[in-house]
Amino acid sequence: MSMFCYQCQETAFGTGCTKRGVCGKTEDVAKLQDVLIYSLKGIAEVVVADNIPVKDIPDVNHELVKSLFMTITNANFDGDSIFAQIEKLLALRDALKSKYGANVDKDSATFTVLTLAEALEKAESVGVLATENEDIRSLRQFITYGLKGMAAYTEHALNIGKENLEIYDFMYHTLAQIEDDSLGKDELIQLVLKTGETGVKSMALIDEANTSKYGHPEMTEVNIGVRSNPAILISGHDLVDLEQLLEQTQGTGVDVYTHSEMLPAHSYPFFKKYDNFVGNYGNAWHRQVTEFETFKGPILFTTNCIVPPRKEEIRERIFTTGATGYPGCPHIEADAEGKKDFSQIIEMAKKLPAPEEIETGTILGGFAHNQVFALSDQVVDAVKSGAIRKFFVMSGCDGRMKDREYYTEFAKALPKDTVILTSGCAKYRYNKLGLGDINGIPRVLDAGQCNDSYSWAVVALKLKEIFAAEDINDLPIQFNIAWYEQKAVIVLMALLSMGFKNIHIGPTLPGFLSDNVRQVVIDTFGLAKSDTVENDLAAFLG
């Protein structure tokens, strides 16, 4: 086969993409991503073998998280930029070996590639299928995908100036361990849980970073209509990029709209001072194929969620930054101070029409843990009185497949004495349904981005304390999560490490779980695939 990738929920036939990624990545890009990960393993081998303190190698730490982030689904489709990153990592690896005297003879720590062709050839022996034992391969990839999601959250926090050296240290040791052939299934399953524990730290880190700089999200109504000004659409997840874009567009006559996972930015107090930050345009990431046509202005991708555009006219309006990349699209790099020059995007916006209106009204958000705690008395009273029977955590990702309609129908079918706790772009399946409220508490509480699933874990722990529950699974909370890519994987691992059980995910279980590993996860944690709306409601509500 020309490639093999099964890291996302939409992987071909639920088993793996072998010719071209369902996401749109080519065979060459898939292979280069495999070599990029292998290059990171070589650096990890050197760092671990010579016991190099992570505090002494900040530049390497930062390239570690950026490189992992570049391989997340829908982040980077630009083979040239991935190959350049491989070259950078090999140079860093060799510099570490020279400085610290590490004597590591593993192939990952010694191989070289001088050309793109050599890198593609190397991929044949270092990709996913290089591990022959299916169960060991499954667990190694499970952990790797968790590291990718962890890296995304770590990089966002880093951009705000927050770091946790323990996370870097864990990443290096884990990348080295998953190459250790002496580790069997039991040891790797324990490493899955340890990855989840560190995933909790990464989500706590980004929560601290976001709230310390931008304030705690607060209940906010967000406009989903448009104004008549030319505009820029910002997509992805990075709040620092949004801040810099808003600063540079002030007074220019150019409006800024959020797209998909950037919607929660409107709930942070910091951003409410910008009068040209006017609303959210469109829905979840995959609907950009048509919504970018009607937006008319330039689009800035700050992180993953790129769908290869079908029309050249749309590609000509796309800009990338950070870990993202797309062939032919301008990529904006930060300077030594972390500043980015968005003037090229702003000048393009001035010359293009205003967005076409595709919907009107507002949607409500801002229910991260601090805002929910402010409502805690109302929530507790509603639970004690029976006004709220159960909470359903429906966080996660949206996707293109028709079976995703399950989540809309499930939300519609929920009894009126239940509340949906959501985060991530899965929200777009039901956040515009007008499901009402319970004694003033909205029936859809949106905590924010996918990383803000952390809020629901914090809320659950608080409710456990308030109700003096012996076990967190005794609370009236049911997880029914949609997943798509690797940030959802680390969220799942984090929840499992915290002791949450009987989590339902869908629309399918991960293709990277072998039959044996899947059964272990089911037996140990009660993980289950979503069924029909009717069957799941009957099971959840008893």
PyMOL commands that set and color helices and strands:
alter all, ss='L'
color gray80, all
select helices_A, chain A and resi 12-14+27-49+54-56+58-70+79-100+107-109+116-126+128-130+134-160+165-177+185-214+239-249+260-267+269-273+285-295+312-315+343-350+369-374+376-385+402-413+425-429+450-466+472-474+486-497+515-525+533-541
alter helices_A, ss='H'
color red, helices_A
select strands_A, chain A and resi 220-223+231-235+255-258+277-280+299-301+318-321+331-332+362-365+390-393+418-422+437-438+441-442+444-446+477-482+504-506+528-529
alter strands_A, ss='S'
color yellow, strands_A
deselect
rebuild
show_as cartoon
